[in-house]
Amino acid sequence: MKMSVQIGNYIFTATLEQNQAVNEFIEMMKDGPVTIEMSDYSGFEKVGPLGKGLTTDNHQTTTTEGDIVLYSGNQIVIFYGSNSWSYTRIGKIDDLTDWKKALGSGDITAVFTAAE
């Protein structure tokens, strides 16, 4: 399964994991794109509230650039660096060309859309 992630004029494709959180996130996207206001955190990730809780399947994980995870059951985190924590994996950006440029250094708006 795939989804698109739009940040400003940049559109990225992500390959999704197979778990209950992803199934619930895809269900949310069936009603239209999910828009999340995301804040920069610690110089390696953007984090934003999903607006509802999803089923977690947390595992200790070391993330890398392009990883998309669920934190605390109700926050989406996208990485442009690395971190080790207990997350539920959502997906991974397929092509990181311009990823850091799109994310920039401040707050962003990310729009998540299920791929056709």
Secondary structure, 3 states (H helix, E strand, C coil): CEEEEEECCEEEEEEECCCHHHHHHHHHHCCCCEEEEEEEECCCEEEEECCCCCCCCCEEEECCCCEEEEECCCEEEEECCCCEEEEEEEEEECCCCCHHHHHCCCCEEEEEEECC
